[in-house]
C-alpha cells in the first residue's frame, strides 16, 4: 500500500527547514554562547509571555506558517473538550474505530526542554494535541516534573534527583535536547514541582472555560516513576492532595484532565486502596501500564493486577507495551478484561538522543524489522507505524491511544488512515 511508504516522507516534513519567512540566520554563529542563535525562534515568531502564551492572533481559525513551524507539519486551530477526551480514552477499542488518540511524550521537546512548561504548553495549548504525557519523580522532599534519576542530562545540576530539595531543584536551569540551557536559548523553561505545574495548568484551563462550564485543553497524563510501590503510591496520594488544594484556589474541576499512569508492578496490593483514595480525590483517574515481567517477578503479575482492579471506574485505560510480532504481551490486546488499550510507540529519535546512539538513560531501540537481534538490544518494532498502527498487530484489534515522541507525524499518519475523526472531542 502506498500509504505505508509515506512515513519517511512525513518524517522529512517535520525535519525540513521552516518557510522562508521564518528561516534562521544563514551565517554560522560564533563559538561559545553565541551558538544560541541557531536555537532561537524565527524572527517572525510572536513573543510569548511567562506562561508561553502567544498573542491573541494565535487563536485564529487558520494555522499560520509560523504555527506550522512550531507544531511540525500539522498544526491545528481546533480545541478539544477535556471531558470528551477522557471519555474517548475509556471507549473500548472498536467503539471509536475512526479515532486514535495521540499523546505527546514529555511535551513537545523538539523545541523546548522535555517536561518543561514551554514544551507542555506548546504540545497541549499551541499545537493542541489532546493528551500530553508528563513524567513525575520524587525529589528529596516533594514530587517534581522530571524523568531521569540524575540531574545532568536535562539540567545544569549534578547528582541524584532524590538528594536535592524541591526548592533547589526549581532553581536549576533546564537543558534542551542539544544540551543548551535557558540562558543560552532564551527559553522560559525552569524545572517544576507537581504543585506549581498543577497551578499553571489549571490557570490555563480556566482561560479556556466556556460559558456552559466546559473546559477546553489537553489531558495531562502523569507518568508516575519511582523505585517501589510505596514511593509511587505515596506520590499519587500527594499529587491528589495538591489537586484538591489547587481546585479550592481555582474552581472545582479545573484539574479534571489529570490522569495518573502507574505500572502494574507499582499498583497497590488492595483494591480498596484505590477506592479509599478516590473518596478524598473524586477526580482520580488511572492508566495501568502493562510491561513484561522482570527477572524474579511472578509471570502472572499483570494478570493479578488486572483482576484486582477490574471494573473500577477509576481505571480509564491500560497501556500495553507490545514490541514485536509474537511478543507474549500481545495476548493482552485481545483480553476481554481490558476494555481500552493504548500503547507507547517508539520513534527513531528519542528525547535522550537518536535511536542509533547509546542514549544516556534508555536502551537502544531496534526498529528495523530486517535487522538481526543484537545482544543488549531487544527487538522493538514500535517505530514501524505501518505495522504497529494497523489491524495486523494482534487479533484485528487496534490501539485507541498512541503515546509518541513525534505527535505531529502521528497525527498526519493516522489522519491519512482515516483514524483522526476528532469531531466527537469538540
DOTORTI-914289 format. One line per 3 residues: number of its first residue (from 1); their letters; for each residue y, z, x of C-alpha. Coordinates in nm, 4 decimals. Layout:
<nodes>
NUM = a = Y,Z,X ~ ... $
</nodes>
This chain:
<nodes>
1 = xxx = 0.0000,0.0000,0.0000 ~ 0.3410,-0.0979,0.1320 ~ 0.4825,0.2440,0.0471 $
4 = xxx = 0.2532,0.4111,0.2969 ~ 0.4272,0.2265,0.5756 ~ 0.7746,0.3336,0.4672 $
7 = xxx = 0.7606,0.6796,0.6260 ~ 0.8532,0.5719,0.9793 ~ 1.1401,0.3710,0.8349 $
10 = xxx = 1.2553,0.6701,0.6326 ~ 1.2448,0.8827,0.9446 ~ 1.4585,0.6251,1.1143 $
13 = xxx = 1.7154,0.6557,0.8351 ~ 1.7569,1.0278,0.8974 ~ 1.7823,0.9850,1.2718 $
16 = xxx = 2.0160,0.6886,1.2577 ~ 2.3808,0.7159,1.3585 ~ 2.6303,0.8145,1.0889 $
19 = xxx = 2.8518,0.5500,0.9286 ~ 3.1268,0.4004,1.1393 ~ 3.3816,0.6130,0.9551 $
22 = xxx = 3.2010,0.9244,1.0779 ~ 3.0929,0.8307,1.4263 ~ 3.1043,1.0897,1.7002 $
25 = xxx = 3.3209,1.0376,2.0059 ~ 3.1887,0.7493,2.2079 ~ 3.2852,0.8833,2.5500 $
28 = xxx = 3.0338,1.1266,2.7033 ~ 3.1661,1.4838,2.7204 ~ 3.2320,1.6529,3.0469 $
31 = xxx = 2.9893,1.9102,3.1813 ~ 2.9930,2.2690,3.0630 ~ 3.1068,2.3881,2.7269 $
34 = xxx = 3.2904,2.0634,2.6567 ~ 2.9480,1.9242,2.5730 ~ 3.0062,2.0690,2.2315 $
37 = xxx = 3.1951,1.7532,2.1357 ~ 2.8610,1.5846,2.0822 ~ 2.7638,1.8546,1.8326 $
40 = xxx = 3.0815,1.8710,1.6272 ~ 3.1008,1.7254,1.2810 ~ 3.2533,1.3804,1.2340 $
43 = xxx = 3.6326,1.3771,1.2344 ~ 3.6302,1.2707,0.8703 ~ 3.4237,1.5732,0.7640 $
46 = xxx = 3.6176,1.8147,0.5392 ~ 3.6801,2.1610,0.6776 ~ 3.4707,2.4421,0.5331 $
49 = xxx = 3.5703,2.7997,0.4701 ~ 3.3881,3.1129,0.5875 ~ 3.1113,3.0599,0.3308 $
52 = xxx = 3.0549,2.7000,0.4334 ~ 3.2215,2.5612,0.1191 ~ 3.3835,2.2215,0.1269 $
55 = xxx = 3.6928,2.1236,-0.0766 ~ 3.6567,2.0522,-0.4463 ~ 3.6178,1.6816,-0.3725 $
58 = xxx = 3.2637,1.7530,-0.2544 ~ 3.1740,1.8239,-0.6198 ~ 3.2421,1.4627,-0.7189 $
61 = xxx = 2.9780,1.2853,-0.9229 ~ 2.9037,1.0375,-0.6469 ~ 2.7813,1.1180,-0.2993 $
64 = xxx = 3.0256,1.0187,-0.0268 ~ 2.9382,0.8594,0.3048 ~ 3.0158,1.1899,0.4712 $
67 = xxx = 2.7744,1.3767,0.2445 ~ 2.5098,1.1163,0.3213 ~ 2.5575,1.2050,0.6861 $
70 = xxx = 2.5445,1.5774,0.6138 ~ 2.2375,1.5543,0.3909 ~ 2.0393,1.2744,0.5538 $
73 = xxx = 1.9671,0.9549,0.3639 ~ 1.9508,1.1251,0.0249 ~ 2.2417,1.3463,-0.0723 $
76 = xxx = 2.2843,1.4110,-0.4431 ~ 2.5504,1.5397,-0.6789 ~ 2.3154,1.6893,-0.9408 $
79 = xxx = 2.2948,2.0671,-0.9637 ~ 1.9852,2.2415,-1.0952 ~ 1.9381,2.5396,-1.3266 $
82 = xxx = 1.7766,2.8116,-1.1152 ~ 1.5714,2.9468,-1.4095 ~ 1.4288,2.5996,-1.4733 $
85 = xxx = 1.3344,2.5658,-1.1066 ~ 1.1321,2.8883,-1.1320 ~ 0.9670,2.7586,-1.4490 $
88 = xxx = 0.8713,2.4371,-1.2694 ~ 0.7262,2.6438,-0.9842 ~ 0.4992,2.8180,-1.2354 $
91 = xxx = 0.3842,2.4972,-1.4018 ~ 0.0233,2.4079,-1.3406 ~ -0.0366,2.1078,-1.1196 $
94 = xxx = -0.0722,1.8138,-1.3525 ~ 0.1539,1.9539,-1.6261 ~ 0.4560,1.8117,-1.4485 $
97 = xxx = 0.2834,1.5171,-1.2916 ~ 0.6102,1.3356,-1.2287 ~ 0.7809,1.6199,-1.0390 $
100 = xxx = 0.7026,1.7627,-0.6965 ~ 0.9481,2.0325,-0.5921 ~ 1.0929,2.0331,-0.2401 $
103 = xxx = 1.1821,2.3407,-0.0326 ~ 1.3971,2.3169,0.2808 ~ 1.2226,2.5133,0.5574 $
106 = xxx = 1.4687,2.7605,0.7185 ~ 1.7595,2.5768,0.5587 ~ 1.8980,2.2508,0.6938 $
109 = xxx = 1.8501,2.3322,1.0621 ~ 1.9059,1.9726,1.1718 ~ 2.2785,2.0502,1.1849 $
112 = xxx = 2.3063,2.4302,1.1850 ~ 2.1129,2.7218,1.3384 ~ 1.7937,2.7845,1.1416 $
115 = xxx = 1.8038,3.0664,0.8858 ~ 2.1828,3.0871,0.9163 ~ 2.4127,3.0907,0.6145 $
118 = xxx = 2.5612,2.7470,0.7003 ~ 2.2084,2.5994,0.7228 ~ 2.1080,2.7608,0.3932 $
121 = xxx = 2.4356,2.6673,0.2220 ~ 2.4073,2.3072,0.3331 ~ 2.0493,2.2783,0.2089 $
124 = xxx = 2.0975,2.4532,-0.1247 ~ 2.4602,2.4015,-0.2264 ~ 2.5788,2.0883,-0.0436 $
127 = xxx = 2.2618,1.8759,-0.0343 ~ 2.1238,2.0630,-0.3374 ~ 1.7565,2.0818,-0.2551 $
130 = xxx = 1.6133,2.3002,-0.5281 ~ 1.4463,2.5578,-0.3026 ~ 1.5399,2.6956,0.0391 $
133 = xxx = 1.2837,2.8951,0.2359 ~ 1.4250,3.1769,0.4480 ~ 1.2369,3.3978,0.6963 $
136 = xxx = 1.2636,3.7763,0.6765 ~ 1.1526,4.0102,0.9549 ~ 1.2103,4.3788,1.0323 $
139 = xxx = 1.4720,4.4735,1.2898 ~ 1.4703,4.8310,1.4175 ~ 1.6263,4.9802,1.1051 $
142 = xxx = 1.6502,4.7096,0.8359 ~ 1.5096,4.3725,0.7307 ~ 1.7022,4.0727,0.8613 $
145 = xxx = 1.7002,3.6960,0.8121 ~ 1.5150,3.5720,1.1206 ~ 1.1915,3.4005,1.2236 $
148 = xxx = 1.0947,3.4932,1.5802 ~ 0.9759,3.8202,1.7288 ~ 1.2072,3.7625,2.0261 $
151 = xxx = 1.5811,3.7015,2.0192 ~ 1.6285,3.4441,2.2945 ~ 1.5491,3.1146,2.1231 $
154 = xxx = 1.7826,3.1491,1.8249 ~ 2.0500,3.3898,1.9558 ~ 2.2235,3.4880,2.2782 $
157 = xxx = 2.0438,3.8220,2.2638 ~ 1.7465,3.9345,2.4718 ~ 1.4334,4.1305,2.3961 $
160 = xxx = 1.2431,4.2063,2.0782 ~ 1.3889,4.1921,1.7291 ~ 1.2074,4.5149,1.6416 $
163 = xxx = 1.4047,4.7008,1.9113 ~ 1.7563,4.6036,1.8023 ~ 1.9524,4.7638,1.5185 $
166 = xxx = 2.0731,4.5523,1.2306 ~ 2.4340,4.6189,1.3289 ~ 2.3757,4.4971,1.6845 $
169 = xxx = 2.1753,4.2020,1.5552 ~ 2.4568,4.0768,1.3333 ~ 2.6926,4.0877,1.6324 $
172 = xxx = 2.4917,3.8263,1.8230 ~ 2.5758,3.4573,1.8456 ~ 2.3280,3.2115,1.6960 $
175 = xxx = 2.1907,2.9066,1.8750 ~ 2.1269,2.5724,1.7129 ~ 1.8245,2.3528,1.7853 $
178 = xxx = 1.9853,2.2353,2.1096 ~ 2.0379,2.5893,2.2371 ~ 2.4155,2.5856,2.1859 $
181 = xxx = 2.5829,2.8959,2.0437 ~ 2.8537,2.9321,1.7797 ~ 3.1274,2.9395,2.0417 $
184 = xxx = 3.0150,2.6036,2.1781 ~ 2.9593,2.4290,1.8450 ~ 3.2348,2.5841,1.6383 $
187 = xxx = 2.9711,2.6831,1.3805 ~ 3.0370,2.9728,1.1475 ~ 2.6778,3.0948,1.1799 $
190 = xxx = 2.6023,3.4592,1.2529 ~ 2.2739,3.6472,1.2089 ~ 2.2428,3.8218,0.8736 $
193 = xxx = 2.0747,4.1227,0.7275 ~ 1.8987,4.0586,0.3970 ~ 2.1633,4.2746,0.2267 $
196 = xxx = 2.4550,4.0632,0.3496 ~ 2.2667,3.7439,0.2703 ~ 2.1970,3.8537,-0.0877 $
199 = xxx = 2.5653,3.9336,-0.1388 ~ 2.6702,3.5883,-0.0164 ~ 2.4019,3.4068,-0.2126 $
202 = xxx = 2.4775,3.5982,-0.5310 ~ 2.8512,3.5345,-0.4957 ~ 2.7888,3.1619,-0.4561 $
205 = xxx = 2.5576,3.1553,-0.7568 ~ 2.8263,3.3294,-0.9634 ~ 3.0669,3.0474,-0.8837 $
208 = xxx = 2.8136,2.8110,-1.0405 ~ 2.7689,3.0222,-1.3558 ~ 2.8088,2.8292,-1.6789 $
211 = xxx = 2.9774,2.9485,-1.9973 ~ 2.6336,2.9951,-2.1554 ~ 2.5291,3.2260,-1.8698 $
214 = xxx = 2.3067,2.9770,-1.6869 ~ 2.3230,2.9755,-1.3067 ~ 2.3053,2.6555,-1.1065 $
217 = xxx = 2.1893,2.6628,-0.7466 ~ 1.8772,2.6882,-0.5303 ~ 1.5843,2.9235,-0.5486 $
220 = xxx = 1.5593,3.1288,-0.2285 ~ 1.2042,3.1852,-0.1056 ~ 1.1994,3.4878,0.1242 $
223 = xxx = 0.9050,3.4374,0.3631 ~ 0.8186,3.7980,0.4486 ~ 0.6865,3.8282,0.8037 $
226 = xxx = 0.5623,4.1417,0.9806 ~ 0.2623,4.2689,1.1732 ~ 0.0891,4.4631,0.8975 $
229 = xxx = 0.0703,4.5083,0.5231 ~ 0.2695,4.8330,0.5254 ~ 0.5630,4.6674,0.7017 $
232 = xxx = 0.5587,4.3605,0.4767 ~ 0.5315,4.5579,0.1537 ~ 0.7907,4.8026,0.2795 $
235 = xxx = 1.0336,4.5132,0.3326 ~ 0.9605,4.3767,-0.0169 ~ 1.0466,4.7165,-0.1643 $
238 = xxx = 1.3627,4.7427,0.0465 ~ 1.4855,4.3968,-0.0494 ~ 1.4068,4.4656,-0.4159 $
241 = xxx = 1.6323,4.7705,-0.3917 ~ 1.9017,4.5554,-0.2338 ~ 1.8720,4.3016,-0.5167 $
244 = xxx = 1.9285,4.5800,-0.7698 ~ 2.2311,4.7096,-0.5766 ~ 2.3917,4.3667,-0.5369 $
247 = xxx = 2.3404,4.2776,-0.9033 ~ 2.5106,4.6027,-1.0001 ~ 2.8105,4.4874,-0.7964 $
250 = xxx = 2.7996,4.1357,-0.9451 ~ 2.6123,4.0824,-1.2750 ~ 2.2518,4.1282,-1.3800 $
253 = xxx = 2.0565,3.8141,-1.2999 ~ 2.2828,3.6799,-1.0255 ~ 1.9833,3.7012,-0.7881 $
256 = xxx = 1.7192,3.5764,-1.0312 ~ 1.6494,3.2904,-0.7894 ~ 1.4954,3.5125,-0.5201 $
259 = xxx = 1.1185,3.4736,-0.4748 ~ 0.9036,3.6555,-0.2168 ~ 0.6405,3.4700,-0.0140 $
262 = xxx = 0.3656,3.7025,0.1131 ~ 0.0440,3.6142,0.2932 ~ -0.2716,3.7181,0.1118 $
265 = xxx = -0.3656,3.9454,0.4034 ~ -0.0353,4.1316,0.3590 ~ -0.0626,4.1862,-0.0151 $
268 = xxx = -0.1103,4.5498,-0.1217 ~ -0.4547,4.6834,-0.1933 ~ -0.3898,4.7669,-0.5564 $
271 = xxx = -0.2763,4.5531,-0.8470 ~ -0.0718,4.8493,-0.9704 ~ 0.1417,4.8363,-0.6536 $
274 = xxx = 0.2940,4.5104,-0.7790 ~ 0.3140,4.6295,-1.1399 ~ 0.4896,4.9538,-1.0414 $
277 = xxx = 0.7405,4.7762,-0.8190 ~ 0.8188,4.5317,-1.0994 ~ 0.9140,4.8275,-1.3177 $
280 = xxx = 1.2070,4.9025,-1.0850 ~ 1.2612,4.5405,-0.9760 ~ 1.2362,4.3377,-1.3003 $
283 = xxx = 1.3118,4.0070,-1.1285 ~ 1.0176,4.0442,-0.8865 ~ 0.8542,3.7049,-0.8308 $
286 = xxx = 0.5984,3.6214,-0.5632 ~ 0.4202,3.3307,-0.3996 ~ 0.0898,3.4306,-0.2385 $
289 = xxx = 0.0203,3.2340,0.0795 ~ -0.3433,3.1479,0.1492 ~ -0.4268,3.0862,0.5153 $
292 = xxx = -0.7664,3.0542,0.6861 ~ -0.9191,3.3969,0.7643 ~ -0.8513,3.5180,1.1165 $
295 = xxx = -1.1233,3.6265,1.3558 ~ -1.2571,3.9594,1.2347 ~ -1.1251,3.9201,0.8813 $
298 = xxx = -1.3570,3.9031,0.5834 ~ -1.4301,3.5382,0.4980 ~ -1.3549,3.6105,0.1313 $
301 = xxx = -1.0172,3.7781,0.1935 ~ -0.8290,3.5122,-0.0053 ~ -1.0715,3.5268,-0.2977 $
304 = xxx = -1.0400,3.9036,-0.3279 ~ -0.6616,3.8794,-0.3386 ~ -0.6713,3.6007,-0.5987 $
307 = xxx = -0.8992,3.8095,-0.8207 ~ -0.6946,4.1260,-0.7700 ~ -0.3687,3.9723,-0.8902 $
310 = xxx = -0.4987,3.7124,-1.1356 ~ -0.2854,3.6818,-1.4456 ~ 0.0099,3.8885,-1.3203 $
313 = xxx = 0.3405,3.7466,-1.4427 ~ 0.4988,3.8311,-1.1080 ~ 0.2792,3.5746,-0.9274 $
316 = xxx = 0.4703,3.2482,-0.9587 ~ 0.2537,3.0243,-0.7429 ~ 0.0224,3.0008,-0.4427 $
319 = xxx = 0.0756,2.8217,-0.1151 ~ -0.2416,2.6727,0.0320 ~ -0.2297,2.5647,0.3941 $
322 = xxx = -0.4700,2.2741,0.3934 ~ -0.4597,2.0931,0.7263 ~ -0.7156,1.8122,0.7438 $
325 = xxx = -0.9760,1.6255,0.5364 ~ -1.2720,1.8556,0.4869 ~ -1.0752,2.1720,0.5659 $
328 = xxx = -1.2566,2.4605,0.3880 ~ -0.9186,2.5680,0.2473 ~ -0.9273,2.2551,0.0336 $
331 = xxx = -1.1528,2.4258,-0.2209 ~ -0.8546,2.6254,-0.3462 ~ -0.6856,2.3069,-0.4654 $
334 = xxx = -0.9435,2.2788,-0.7422 ~ -0.9814,2.6537,-0.8002 ~ -0.9170,2.7219,-1.1696 $
337 = xxx = -0.7817,3.0682,-1.0837 ~ -0.4793,2.9090,-0.9152 ~ -0.2534,2.7686,-1.1821 $
340 = xxx = 0.0173,2.6340,-0.9497 ~ -0.0380,2.5271,-0.5881 ~ 0.2222,2.4428,-0.3242 $
343 = xxx = 0.1931,2.3886,0.0490 ~ 0.3780,2.3642,0.3793 ~ 0.3961,2.0121,0.5178 $
346 = xxx = 0.4380,1.9842,0.8926 ~ 0.6625,1.7127,1.0201 ~ 0.6618,1.5602,1.3662 $
349 = xxx = 0.9711,1.7576,1.4528 ~ 0.9663,2.1364,1.4228 ~ 1.2574,2.3832,1.4398 $
352 = xxx = 1.1143,2.5082,1.7688 ~ 1.1008,2.1608,1.9248 ~ 0.9233,1.8308,1.8926 $
355 = xxx = 0.5601,1.8450,1.7879 ~ 0.4574,1.6791,2.1134 ~ 0.6199,1.9508,2.3238 $
358 = xxx = 0.4999,2.3038,2.3874 ~ 0.7148,2.4768,2.1288 ~ 0.8004,2.8321,2.2216 $
361 = xxx = 0.6784,3.0013,1.9082 ~ 0.4121,2.7888,1.7464 ~ 0.1018,2.5863,1.8240 $
364 = xxx = 0.1355,2.2156,1.8864 ~ 0.0527,2.0337,1.5641 ~ -0.1603,1.7221,1.6000 $
367 = xxx = -0.0508,1.4940,1.3168 ~ -0.2208,1.1758,1.4385 ~ -0.5443,1.1139,1.2487 $
370 = xxx = -0.6573,0.8746,1.5229 ~ -0.6433,1.1456,1.7865 ~ -0.9372,1.3363,1.9277 $
373 = xxx = -0.9342,1.7123,1.8903 ~ -0.7683,1.8727,2.1916 ~ -0.8590,2.2281,2.2980 $
376 = xxx = -0.5966,2.4668,2.1649 ~ -0.4516,2.2043,1.9318 ~ -0.6041,2.2253,1.5832 $
379 = xxx = -0.6151,1.9059,1.3849 ~ -0.3222,1.9056,1.1472 ~ -0.2586,1.6030,0.9280 $
382 = xxx = 0.0097,1.7628,0.7134 ~ 0.2670,1.5304,0.8679 ~ 0.0801,1.2309,0.7251 $
385 = xxx = 0.2575,1.2243,0.3906 ~ 0.0753,0.9110,0.2775 ~ -0.2415,1.1256,0.2749 $
388 = xxx = -0.1055,1.4731,0.2135 ~ 0.1043,1.3909,-0.0915 ~ -0.1500,1.1623,-0.2559 $
391 = xxx = -0.4215,1.2374,-0.5093 ~ -0.6804,1.1833,-0.2390 ~ -0.6191,1.5254,-0.0847 $
394 = xxx = -0.8804,1.7136,-0.2867 ~ -1.0281,1.6513,-0.6278 ~ -0.7367,1.4445,-0.7538 $
397 = xxx = -0.5025,1.7454,-0.7607 ~ -0.1545,1.7097,-0.6195 ~ 0.0669,1.9861,-0.4796 $
400 = xxx = 0.3578,2.0711,-0.7076 ~ 0.5723,2.2187,-0.4279 ~ 0.6235,2.0971,-0.0720 $
403 = xxx = 0.7987,2.3104,0.1906 ~ 0.9132,2.0888,0.4750 ~ 1.1435,2.0642,0.7748 $
406 = xxx = 1.2625,1.7239,0.6514 ~ 1.3531,1.7767,0.2868 ~ 1.5790,1.4721,0.2972 $
409 = xxx = 1.2920,1.2393,0.3797 ~ 1.0506,1.4192,0.1487 ~ 1.2836,1.3631,-0.1467 $
412 = xxx = 1.3093,0.9917,-0.0709 ~ 0.9351,0.9561,-0.0238 ~ 0.8463,1.1470,-0.3409 $
415 = xxx = 1.1069,0.9610,-0.5443 ~ 0.9528,0.6284,-0.4482 ~ 0.6159,0.7641,-0.5580 $
418 = xxx = 0.7656,0.8490,-0.8955 ~ 0.7364,1.2232,-0.8296 ~ 1.1016,1.3286,-0.8475 $
421 = xxx = 1.1833,1.3315,-1.2187 ~ 1.4191,1.6275,-1.1849 ~ 1.5872,1.5914,-1.5252 $
424 = xxx = 1.3909,1.8920,-1.6515 ~ 1.5660,2.1083,-1.3907 ~ 1.9153,2.0380,-1.5238 $
</nodes>
